[in-house]
Amino acid sequence: MAVQEYLEPAVKDFADQAKATYSAPIDTSKFTGRQFVAGEDPLQTQAINLAQQGVGSYQPFLTAAQTAQTAGAGALADSATTIGGLGALTGPQAY
């Protein structure tokens, strides 16, 4: 799309001004950084500490679940060898 002749000088002037304006470096330290962020209050700090401790507190439950799963898989395997055990509920003859 071509620009009308009578608009060309205005468009070129606008383009030159825009190029000069947008190519200038911006000093972001005047509006970004730690000095513009509020510090944590004591409750936020306490919540962060509790959350970090809470992640590790699940370890005993995870270990117990893993042990139970291993024991359950062993019991299922043992009953699969006996006729009429839980193993009879799976496989091609389960119907």
Summary of the structure (lengths in Angstrom):
residues: 95
radius of gyration: 35.6
end to end distance: 75.3
largest distance: 97.7
contacts: 151
relative contact order: 0.04
helix: 72%
strand: 0%
